Amino acid sequence: HISPKSVIGKNCVFGQNVFVANNVRIGDFCKVQNNVSLYEGVILEDYVFCGPSMVFTNVKTPRCEFPRNTSNDYATTLIKRGASIGANATIVCGITLYECAFVAAGAVVTKDVPAYAMVAGVPAKIIGWMSAYGDVLEFDQHGRATDSQGHVYEKNNEHVVRIL
């Protein structure tokens, strides 16, 4: 079900039982697997992967008796270019998954995830780093790693950038 006030880029793929709410923005070449709901406040940039039955929330303090149902009540969740979210993961509203972040299946993400970080667990914690291509990065003593495509990454504290 695609709501009329959503914006969807080119060449996106949607599985069965997908819901896209009003005011959701989806970039180009995104893949949204079966049983995923994208609620108001969710923004997917280009090349985002949403695994089967993963969950986005959009209200920080939901209450049945006092519903939050205006645009002002919804927290924005930003999923940056190339990020991947595994099956049955939960993304709590108001956070950002930065470029090429990788969320393991079943993880519960409660805070921002840095670019190229792999996170897993409940709550999700950084367990490693992954290239844009999908290779696990092994950093040398100088904080550099090269993926199988020849791209070079540099790690500084808990942040990774692609430098070549």
N, C-alpha and C positions, 0 to 999 in steps of 0.2 A: 504494500500500500504506500503510494507516494503522494504526500500532501501537496496541494497546488502551490503553496507559497514556499516550497523548498527550491533550492538551486542545485542542480546536478551537472557536473562537468561531462566531458566527452569520454566515450569508451569505458564507462563504469559497468561493473557486473554485480547483479544482485541475486542472491539465492532465494529459496522459497521462504515464505513467512517473514519477510523483512518489512519493517515499518519505518518510514521517513517522515518526521513531523514537519509542520510549518516552520519556516525560518531556519532550517538546517541547511548548511552549505557543504557540498561535497565537491572536491576537486576532480581533476581528470584522472582516468585510469585507476580508480579505486575499485577494490573488490570487497563486497560485504556478503559474508557467507550466510547460511540458513539461520533463521531464528534470532536475528539481531534487530533491535529497535534503536533508532537514532532520534532522540528526543530534542525538543527545542533547546538551543544553547550549544549543540554539538557542531563543531567545524572540523571537517576532514580536508587536509590539503591534498595535493596530488600523490598518487601511488600509495595510498594507505590500504592496509589489509586488516579487515576485521574478521576474526575467526568465528566458527560456528558457536552460536549461543552465548557470545560474549555480551556484556551488559554495560551500558552507559547509564549513569544517573544524571538528574538535572536540577534537583532541589537538595540543598544541604540539610534542611530541617523539615522533612515532610510530616504533615499531620492530617489525618482524615477529617477531623472535626473542623479544622481551620485550613482549608486547602490553599496551596500555593499554585495559582494558575494564571498569572499574568507574566508578560515578558520580563518585568522587573524582578520576579521571584526566581528566575532561572539563572543558574551560574553557567558561564561559558566554559566549555571544555574544548581545548585546541589540540588536535592531533596533527603534527607537522609532517612534512613530505617524507615519504618512505617508511613511516613507522608501521610496525606490525603488532597486532594484538592477538594472542592465542585463544584457543577455544575455552569457553567458560570463564574467561577473565572478567573482572569487574573494574571499571574505571569510575572512581568517585568524581563527581562534578567539581569544576573549578580548577582543574589541573591542566598542565601542558605536557604532552609527550613530544619531546624535541626530535629533530631530524633523525630518522633511521633507528629510533628507539625500538627495542624488542621486548614485548611483554610475554612471559611464559604462560602456558595454559594454566588456568585456575588461579592465577595471581590476583590479588586485590590491591590496586594502585590507589594510594591515598595522598600522594604528593608528586610534584613534578619529577619527570624522568629525563636526565640529561641526554643529549645527542649521542647516539651509538651505544648507549647503555643497554645491557640485558638485565631485566629484573624478574624475580620469581618470589613466590611465597605470599604469606598473609601476616602482616602487610608486606607488600613487595619491597625487596631490597636489591641493590645492585649485586649481581653475581659474576659479572664479566662485561666484555665489550664486543661489539659485532660491527663489521664493516657494512657499508651500504649494499654490497653484493651478497652479504649473508655469511661471511666467514667470521669465525671466532678469532679475535685479535689477540696475539701474544706479543707483549711489549718487551723490548730489549732494555738494557740498563740505562739507555739514554731516553727512554720513554717513547720509542718509535716502533711501529709495526707496519708490515706490508701485507696487503691481502692478495688473494690469488690472481687478481686482475692488475697488480702492480701499483695500486693506490697506496699512498703512505699516510699514516695516521700518527698523531702525536698526542700523548697523554700528559696532562698537567693537573695534578691533584685528582679531583673527581670529574674532570672534563676532558673530552676527546674531540679533536678537530682533524678533518682531512686536510692535509697540506699539499699533496700532489695527486 
